[in-house]
Amino acid sequence: MSDTHAQTVGFVRDTMLPPADPPAAETGALKWLKENLFSSIPYTILTLLALYFIWSLLSGFLPWLLGGVWNTSNIRECREVLDGAAGGCFSVLRERWNQLLFGIAYPQEGYWRPTLAFILLFVAAAPVLFSHLPRQLLVVTGLYPFIAFWLIWGGTFLIPVVALAGVAAGYVVYSRLVARSFVAGFFGGIVAAAVVWWLGGFLTAAMPNFLALEAVPSRDMGGFMLNMILGVVCVSLSLPLGILLALGRQSRLPIIKMICVVFIEFIRGVPLITLLFVANVVLAYFLPPGTNFDLILRVIIMITMFASAYIAEVIRGGLAALPKGQYEAADSLGLDYAQAMRLIILPQALKISIPGIVNVAVGLFKDTTLVSIISMFDLVGMIRGPILASTEWNGVYWELWGFAALLFFVVCYGISQYSQWLERQLQTDHH
């Protein structure tokens, strides 16, 4: 190359530079803080105000929590130990934990029974809550109500066996006759179950001590155990009943539709506490003299009716949200009403209704504390009654109510988190 065409570029690199690390403010925790807490002046002000509020709250709460007393026998000893210092009197939880969880009259040597029933609840609910588990585990789900009843209430093991046999006989008769007529299958199943239960009554009377646990009457149920019993049973019963009410309200049969509309509107227009008073007092006047209708059973019926009316409206909203083409698609496939609802309509409607159903379930579980007003010693009833009425712990409030709030928060938060996980699993229409 001649000098007139000399190279004008001083240096040409023939290798790539190694990648440099990003600035410290653009990675890790600093980046998260910049984007979420200090991205602008208004956000920075709100962040600083929130941090001040949290600091003010914790500066009073942590000394009370960490400086608490756990080893005294009454509130006077607790105050003497604290001697004016900041700290909670948590000794009441150590002294009365059994009453808070199991009530005041449940046999102490039998605490393992409701505890085992509570553990088995997770095993029984898992196949229903998580669809990827083997379907064979649904057998455990079907057996659980009978096992839990025997564990909590006690008595001879033949009682849940006879109840299970009656349900099985009713289902077999129903499945055989429903092909001919739904009415024949329904009433035939009820008659078959009633006959098995009647015959089983003689068997349980003949062998009352067969694998028997100490019988515990319903009036001895209390504490958080009672809230769990009412919450689990009523939620489990109100969901299928609410589905039937929602479908009945949209039925083309005028009598069924009228019955469902009247039931839903009446229940939704009456406070739950009124229904509980009806279950406690008024319902006895409509029963034959000398009839012993278990109070817990009456309360379960009323709470289930109350929750099912609200769930029915939630599901009706899910049904109304489906486009008309879904119904027409089911008709074009030649599906009858039951098949269309089971295979096409209800799965989509229930997916839409998950937030509303969970909202009703959480509210229902918290509303079980209202039974304390009708002299049932649930967790709130135990705190308001035997514990705070005693001279040993009269004046301890924050510790007891905080413990109750913690128990309810754990359960309700778990329900909420599961519903959010289920919604994410069912988001098949978004990518």
C-alpha positions in Angstrom: 0.0 0.0 0.0 1.4 3.5 -0.9 2.0 6.2 1.6 -0.9 8.2 0.1 -3.2 5.5 1.3 -1.8 5.3 4.8 -4.0 3.8 7.5 -6.1 6.4 9.2 -7.3 4.2 12.1 -4.9 4.1 15.0 -6.0 0.7 16.3 -8.6 -1.9 15.4 -9.4 -4.5 18.1 -9.9 -8.0 16.8 -11.1 -9.6 20.1 -14.3 -8.9 22.2 -14.1 -7.1 25.5 -15.1 -9.3 28.5 -18.5 -8.3 29.8 -18.4 -5.9 32.7 -20.4 -6.2 35.9 -23.5 -4.0 36.0 -23.5 -1.0 38.4 -24.2 -1.9 42.0 -27.4 0.1 42.0 -28.8 -2.0 39.2 -28.5 -5.4 40.8 -29.7 -7.3 43.8 -31.3 -5.6 46.8 -30.3 -2.1 45.8 -32.2 -2.5 42.5 -35.3 -3.8 44.3 -35.2 -0.9 46.8 -34.8 1.6 44.0 -37.6 0.2 41.9 -40.1 -0.6 44.7 -39.5 1.8 47.5 -37.6 4.9 46.2 -38.5 5.1 42.6 -39.8 8.7 42.9 -40.2 11.5 45.5 -43.8 10.6 46.5 -42.8 6.9 46.8 -39.8 7.9 48.9 -42.0 9.9 51.3 -44.5 7.1 51.6 -41.7 4.6 52.3 -40.2 6.8 55.0 -43.7 7.3 56.7 -44.4 3.6 56.5 -41.0 2.8 58.1 -41.6 5.3 60.9 -45.0 3.7 61.5 -43.6 0.2 61.6 -40.7 1.3 63.9 -43.2 3.0 66.3 -45.4 -0.1 66.3 -42.5 -2.5 66.9 -40.8 -0.3 69.5 -43.9 -0.8 71.7 -44.8 -4.4 70.7 -41.4 -6.1 70.9 -40.6 -5.2 74.5 -44.0 -6.3 75.5 -43.6 -9.6 73.7 -39.9 -10.4 74.5 -40.2 -9.1 78.1 -43.3 -11.3 78.9 -43.7 -13.6 81.9 -44.5 -17.3 81.4 -44.1 -18.9 84.8 -46.5 -17.4 87.2 -49.8 -18.9 88.4 -52.0 -15.7 88.5 -52.0 -12.1 87.4 -50.9 -10.7 90.7 -47.7 -12.8 90.7 -47.2 -11.7 87.1 -47.4 -8.0 88.0 -45.0 -8.5 90.9 -42.4 -10.1 88.6 -42.8 -7.3 86.0 -42.7 -4.6 88.7 -43.9 -1.9 86.2 -41.7 -3.1 83.4 -43.1 -3.5 79.9 -44.1 -7.1 79.3 -47.0 -9.3 78.7 -48.5 -11.8 81.2 -48.3 -14.9 78.9 -48.5 -17.2 81.9 -52.3 -17.4 81.2 -51.6 -19.2 78.0 -49.3 -21.7 79.7 -51.9 -22.3 82.5 -55.1 -22.3 80.4 -53.9 -23.6 77.0 -56.0 -26.8 77.3 -59.1 -24.8 77.9 -58.4 -22.5 75.0 -58.0 -25.4 72.6 -60.3 -28.1 74.0 -62.8 -26.4 76.3 -63.3 -26.7 80.0 -65.1 -30.0 80.2 -63.4 -32.2 77.5 -61.6 -35.1 79.3 -57.9 -34.3 79.6 -56.8 -37.9 79.0 -58.7 -37.7 75.7 -56.9 -34.7 74.2 -55.1 -37.0 71.8 -58.5 -37.8 70.1 -59.3 -34.4 68.6 -55.6 -33.8 68.0 -55.5 -37.0 65.9 -58.7 -36.1 64.1 -57.1 -32.7 63.3 -54.0 -34.3 61.8 -56.1 -36.8 59.8 -58.1 -33.9 58.4 -55.0 -32.8 56.3 -54.6 -36.4 55.0 -58.3 -36.6 54.1 -58.5 -33.1 52.5 -55.3 -33.5 50.4 -56.9 -35.6 47.6 -59.6 -33.1 47.2 -57.4 -30.0 47.4 -54.6 -31.3 45.2 -55.7 -33.0 42.0 -52.3 -34.5 41.2 -52.5 -36.9 44.1 -53.7 -40.5 43.4 -57.5 -40.7 43.2 -57.4 -43.9 45.3 -56.8 -41.6 48.3 -60.4 -40.4 48.0 -61.3 -43.5 49.9 -59.6 -41.9 53.0 -61.6 -38.7 52.3 -64.9 -40.7 52.3 -64.0 -42.6 55.5 -62.7 -39.5 57.4 -66.1 -38.1 58.6 -67.0 -41.4 60.3 -63.5 -41.8 61.9 -63.4 -38.2 63.1 -66.9 -38.5 64.6 -65.8 -41.6 66.6 -62.6 -40.0 67.7 -64.1 -36.8 68.9 -67.5 -38.0 70.3 -66.4 -41.4 71.3 -68.7 -44.4 72.0 -68.6 -47.7 70.3 -66.9 -48.1 66.9 -70.0 -49.7 65.5 -71.8 -46.4 65.4 -69.6 -45.0 62.5 -69.5 -48.4 60.9 -73.3 -48.6 60.8 -73.5 -45.0 59.5 -71.0 -45.8 56.8 -73.0 -49.0 55.8 -76.2 -47.0 55.6 -74.6 -44.4 53.3 -73.1 -47.1 51.1 -76.4 -49.0 50.9 -78.3 -45.8 50.0 -75.7 -45.0 47.3 -76.0 -48.5 45.8 -79.8 -48.4 45.6 -79.7 -44.8 44.2 -77.2 -45.8 41.4 -79.4 -48.7 40.4 -82.7 -46.8 40.3 -81.6 -43.4 39.1 -81.4 -44.6 35.5 -85.1 -45.3 35.6 -86.2 -42.2 37.6 -84.3 -39.7 39.7 -87.2 -39.5 42.2 -87.2 -43.3 42.5 -83.4 -43.4 43.0 -83.5 -40.6 45.5 -86.2 -41.9 47.8 -85.0 -45.5 47.3 -81.6 -44.5 48.5 -83.0 -42.8 51.6 -85.2 -45.8 52.4 -82.2 -48.2 52.0 -80.0 -46.1 54.3 -82.8 -45.8 56.9 -83.3 -49.6 57.0 -79.6 -50.2 57.5 -79.4 -47.6 60.2 -82.5 -49.1 62.0 -81.0 -52.6 61.8 -77.6 -51.3 63.0 -79.3 -49.8 66.0 -79.9 -53.3 67.3 -76.3 -54.2 66.7 -74.9 -51.3 68.6 -77.3 -51.9 71.4 -76.2 -55.5 71.6 -72.4 -54.7 71.6 -72.1 -51.2 73.2 -68.5 -51.8 74.3 -67.0 -52.9 70.9 -63.8 -50.8 70.5 -65.4 -48.1 72.6 -63.9 -44.8 73.5 -65.2 -42.7 76.4 -68.3 -41.0 75.2 -68.2 -37.2 75.3 -71.5 -35.3 75.0 -71.7 -32.3 72.7 -72.1 -29.9 75.7 -68.6 -30.7 76.7 -67.1 -29.5 73.4 -65.4 -26.2 73.5 -62.4 -24.1 72.8 -60.8 -23.7 69.4 -61.7 -27.3 68.7 -65.4 -26.3 68.6 -64.6 -23.5 66.1 -62.7 -26.0 63.9 -65.6 -28.5 64.0 -68.2 -26.0 63.0 -66.0 -24.4 60.4 -64.9 -27.6 58.7 -68.4 -29.2 58.7 -70.3 -26.2 57.7 -68.0 -25.2 54.9 -68.0 -28.8 53.6 -71.8 -29.0 53.6 -72.6 -25.5 52.4 -70.6 -25.7 49.2 -72.6 -28.6 47.6 -75.8 -27.2 49.0 -75.0 -23.7 47.5 -74.3 -25.3 44.1 -77.8 -27.0 44.2 -79.4 -23.7 45.2 -77.7 -21.8 42.4 -78.8 -24.3 39.8 -82.3 -24.4 41.3 -82.6 -20.6 41.1 -81.8 -20.9 37.4 -84.1 -23.8 36.8 -87.0 -23.7 34.3 -89.3 -25.5 36.8 -91.2 -22.7 38.5 -91.8 -24.5 41.8 -88.1 -25.4 42.3 -87.0 -21.9 41.3 -89.5 -20.3 43.6 -88.4 -22.4 46.6 -84.7 -21.6 46.0 -85.4 -17.9 45.5 -87.4 -17.7 48.7 -84.8 -19.7 50.7 -81.9 -17.6 49.4 -83.5 -14.2 49.9 -84.9 -15.1 53.3 -81.6 -16.4 54.7 -79.6 -13.5 53.2 -82.1 -11.1 54.8 -81.7 -12.5 58.4 -78.6 -12.0 60.6 -76.7 -15.1 61.5 -77.1 -14.4 65.2 -80.9 -14.5 64.8 -80.6 -18.0 63.2 -78.4 -19.1 66.1 -81.0 -18.0 68.6 -83.6 -19.9 66.6 -81.4 -23.0 66.8 -80.9 -22.5 70.5 -84.4 -21.6 71.7 -87.1 -21.4 69.1 -86.4 -24.7 67.3 -87.2 -26.7 70.5 -90.8 -25.5 70.4 -91.4 -27.2 67.0 -90.1 -30.6 68.2 -92.1 -33.2 70.1 -91.9 -33.1 73.9 -88.9 -34.9 75.3 -87.0 -34.8 72.0 -83.2 -34.3 72.5 -82.0 -32.5 69.4 -78.2 -32.0 69.8 -77.3 -28.3 70.0 -74.2 -28.6 67.9 -76.3 -30.3 65.2 -78.8 -27.5 65.3 -76.1 -24.9 65.1 -74.4 -26.7 62.2 -77.8 -26.8 60.3 -78.3 -23.0 60.8 -74.8 -22.0 59.9 -74.8 -24.3 56.8 -78.1 -22.8 55.6 -76.7 -19.3 56.1 -73.4 -19.9 54.2 -75.1 -21.9 51.4 -77.3 -19.0 50.6 -74.3 -16.7 50.1 -72.4 -19.4 48.2 -75.4 -19.9 45.9 -75.3 -16.2 44.9 -71.5 -16.4 44.3 -71.9 -19.4 42.0 -74.9 -17.9 40.3 -72.6 -15.0 39.4 -70.1 -17.5 38.0 -72.8 -19.1 35.9 -74.0 -15.7 34.6 -70.4 -14.8 33.6 -70.1 -17.7 31.2 -70.9 -16.8 27.6 -74.0 -18.3 26.0 -71.8 -20.2 23.6 -70.7 -22.6 26.3 -74.3 -23.7 26.9 -74.9 -24.0 23.1 -71.6 -26.1 22.8 -72.9 -28.5 25.4 -76.2 -28.8 23.5 -74.4 -29.4 20.2 -72.5 -32.3 21.7 -75.8 -34.0 22.7 -75.2 -33.8 26.4 -78.1 -33.8 28.8 -78.5 -31.2 31.6 -76.6 -33.2 34.2 -73.7 -34.0 31.9 -73.5 -30.4 30.6 -73.3 -29.0 34.1 -70.8 -31.6 35.4 -68.5 -31.6 32.4 -68.6 -28.1 30.9 -70.6 -25.4 32.8 -69.8 -26.0 36.5 -66.0 -26.4 36.2 -65.8 -23.0 34.5 -68.3 -21.3 36.8 -66.5 -22.7 39.9 -63.2 -21.4 38.6 -64.6 -17.9 38.2 -66.3 -18.1 41.7 -63.2 -19.2 43.6 -62.5 -15.7 45.2 -66.1 -15.3 46.2 -66.3 -18.8 47.7 -63.1 -18.4 49.7 -64.5 -15.0 50.9 -67.6 -16.7 52.2 -65.6 -19.6 53.7 -63.3 -17.2 55.6 -66.2 -15.2 56.8 -68.0 -18.3 57.9 -65.1 -19.6 59.9 -64.8 -16.3 61.7 -68.5 -16.2 62.3 -68.3 -19.4 64.3 -67.3 -17.2 67.2 -70.9 -16.0 67.4 -71.9 -19.3 69.1 -70.5 -17.8 72.3 -73.6 -15.6 72.5 -75.8 -18.7 72.8 -73.7 -20.1 75.7 -71.4 -22.3 73.7 -67.9 -22.2 75.0 -65.8 -21.9 71.9 -62.5 -20.0 71.9 -64.1 -16.6 72.4 -66.6 -18.1 74.9 -63.8 -19.6 76.9 -62.0 -16.2 77.1 -65.1 -14.2 77.9 -66.4 -16.7 80.4 -64.4 -19.1 82.6 -60.9 -17.5 82.1 -61.6 -13.8 82.5 -64.3 -14.5 85.1 -61.7 -16.3 87.3 -59.9 -14.2 90.0 -56.6 -15.6 88.9 -56.6 -14.0 85.4 -59.2 -11.2 85.6 -57.5 -8.3 83.8 -55.5 -10.2 81.2 -56.8 -9.1 77.8 -54.2 -8.5 75.2 -52.5 -11.8 75.7 -55.7 -13.9 75.4 -57.3 -12.0 72.5 -53.9 -11.8 70.7 -53.7 -15.6 70.9 -57.2 -16.0 69.6 -56.5 -13.6 66.7 -53.3 -15.5 65.9 -55.1 -18.9 65.6 -57.8 -17.5 63.4 -55.3 -15.6 61.3 -53.3 -18.8 60.6 -56.3 -20.7 59.5 -57.8 -17.9 57.3 -54.4 -17.0 55.8 -53.9 -20.6 54.9 -57.3 -20.8 53.2 -56.5 -17.6 51.3 -53.1 -18.8 50.2 -54.5 -22.1 48.9 -57.2 -20.3 46.9 -54.5 -18.1 45.2 -52.4 -21.1 44.4 -55.5 -22.9 43.0 -56.3 -19.9 40.8 -52.8 -19.9 39.4 -53.1 -23.6 38.7 -56.4 -23.1 36.8 -55.3 -20.2 34.7 -55.4 -22.2 31.5 -56.7 -19.3 29.4 -53.7 -17.0 30.0 -50.2 -17.4 28.6 
